[in-house]
């Protein structure tokens, strides 16, 4: 977009661009989201910024009316695989607060000076300014949703001192933390905060098929780590400073006009310092920063995907809170049913997972860490020994850093290193890249479910033919994969079919027809038979 297109979006108050860019008004010193209901400023008084941090660095403060710091994140940072996109994802995960700019630059393979120059040129702010904005947002959430003492809030948000905390909050929000807490009192919107919980509204743009996504996650819920009941999904999290529990449920729904709503999120944290990391993981799990209109524009006209998309408007590509966990589950669930994969994962959790200090309903453990599984004996994992070796090998590669699946990883490099491991083929590596690393453009041409869906649509279903068909769906091939799985599930549900793995009626895809969080198809299946890991 150029500035004239941005101004037209502001003039029409188009909420699709909230979080994609920010509007600053020179005469008032305020920056807003594009959909701000205030009177549209004159064009000559408007400046545009790619990030809130860039607007703040230029001396603008956040609008109190539209609260631009609460908008969904830009989908650009999930799409981009270059160093700027990787740096933004790491900063959102709290990397600067945990290790400083030096650690951030080292993780990306750049010097601090190079990284600062790249970010300043691309988004108008360096890593310190971007981290400062994340810090201020975390502090605002804690100030407005908890009764935590202000000094504790300051340090939990990553500020070095109470004075720095107060100065930043006044500069960014034009109010002291005490004034913000007073204004927020009584503004809960009817949402009760359970004891010890932080209640958040996670915004999204456009429409969302939240029921379908929660069903997808609920079908694969691992006992002890996850549970799903009455439309509420709950799970434990392993965060940098300690375990946590999150509960996700529908909040306000998007209106027919496509204006976004929010997902209700309740968090029980061991350490408030982990708030930003927990939020990033929850947003990635539900793909809340996606642009469903861009996906619909690309895939809607397709004769195969279009009808499914119209029946499931707002489709998203479910991610995962922990790519390392997903990689382990992908190996563990190879060539077994959804139900069997859940059972095997539950056994792994009860044996190697870390128990919570106090069980919370059905949630008793965090998922085993790669370090714990790397030290396990493959012969004692209740799975074929060869597959046990593959599981321990993956865990060891992640624990040692040979395979990097963090938010700032190079996706191409991560996939290449996964495929190099014994027992891991292109299907599993691609599946981890799609869900664990949040890549929106992954297609699984050898997946049995994908091939069955293409066959039913009268298209070529060999891996090569499927890959050729999918070229037209780029850069949203991950969404196309989920739509193909959904079409297969709809057809089977309509005919009373059941999952061939014995997991009951299909909902939200089959993952190779009979697998849980893993599975192989085509050539990978044959490769694993040769290697003895199938």
C-alpha positions, 0 to 999 in steps of 0.5 A: 500500500502507498500512503494514499491507499492508507488514507482511503482506508482511514477515511472509510474506517476499514478495520481490516487494516488495524495492526497492519499500519498506524495513523499519526496526526501531527496536529494532535500528537496522537496515533490511532488504528485505521478504524478509529471512530474520531473525525478523519484528520486532513490528509496533510496532517497525517503520517503513517507508521508500520508499527506502534513503536515507530509512532512512539519513537516519533513522539506520538502517544496512543489514542485513548478512544481506539486504543491502538495497542490492542489491535491484532498483530500484522499478518506480515510477520507470520508470512515473512521469513527474512531476518526482520520477520524473524526478529519481530517474532522473537521480540514479541516473544520477549527475547530482548527482555530476557537476554538483551539486544545482543542475545537477539542479534546473536540468535539471528546471526547478525551484529547489533548494529546490523540488526538495528539498521535493518529494523529501523529501515523496515519498520521505523524503530530499532529492537529496543523501541520495539521491545519497549512497546511490547513492555508497555502493552504487557504493563497495561494488561497487568495494570488494568486486569490485576490488582498487582502492586505497581512496583511488582507490575513494573518488574514483571513487565520487564522495566528496570525501575519503577521510575522507567515504568511510570515515565514510559506509561505516561509517554505512551498512554498519556496517563499514569499507571494509577489513573489507568487502573482507576479508569479500568475498574468496573470495565470488565464487561461482565467477564469474571476473573477467577482467583489468580487469573489474568483475563484477556481479550485476544482480538482478531480481524474479520471472521473466524471459524473458532468452533471448527478450530477448537474442535480440531484441537479438542480431538487431539487433546492429550490427557493431563496436558489438554482438555476440551469440554463445552466449547472451552479449550484448556491446556498447560504451557511451558514458559521461560519462567515457569508453567502456566495454564490457559483457558480459551473460549469464544468471546464476542463474535465478528459481525456479518460485515467482517469486523473482528471480535475477540477470543476470551483468554484466562491465564494462570501464570507462575510468573507474570513476566511470562505474559507476553510469551503466553499471549504470543503462543495463544495467538499463534495456536488460534492463528489470530493474526491472520487476514481471512479476507486475503485468504478468501480472495485467493482461495474463494474462486477455486472450484474445489476450495471455494465451496468449502470456504463459503461453508466455513467462513473465517477458516484459520490454520491452527498452530501450536503453543510449542513447536518442540512438543508438536514435533514429538507428537508428530513422531509419536503418532505416526501411522496410528489413529487419533485416539491411539496417538492421544493414549500414547502421548498421555502415557509419555506425559504421565511418565516424563512430564513435569507435574503441576504444583497443584492439578487443575481439573484434568490438567496435571502435567506440562508436556515433557521437555526435549531434554527429558525425552532425549535421556529416555530409553527408546525401548521403554516408550511403549512404541516400536523401538525404531520409532522410539529411537526416532523420537529420542533423536528428535528430542536430542536434536532440539535439546542440543540446538541442532534443530532450532524451532524457536520463533526466530528460526529459519524455517527452511533450515529447520525443515532441512535439519528435521528431514536429516534425522532418522525416522523423519520424512518430508510429511512430518517436517512439513507438518511441523513447519505448518503448525509448529512454525506457523508457516501459512504456505505449506502443502502436504502433497503426500498426505493421504487425506489431501489425496483423498480429497483431491480424488473426490474432487476429480483432480490428480491425486499423486503427490506430483499432481497434488503439488502442481494443483497447489501452486495456484493456492500459494501463498496460502497453501496451509489454509488450502490443506485445512480446507481439503481436510475439512471437505473430507470430513464434511463428506464423511459426516454427511454419509455417516462415515467414521475416522478409519482409525476409530476416532469417531466422526471426522471433524476438521481433517484427518491428518493422513486419514488415520493419524493424530499429531503425526503420520506419514503418507506416500513416499515417507511411509515407504521410507519408514518401512525401509528404516524400520520406523513405520 
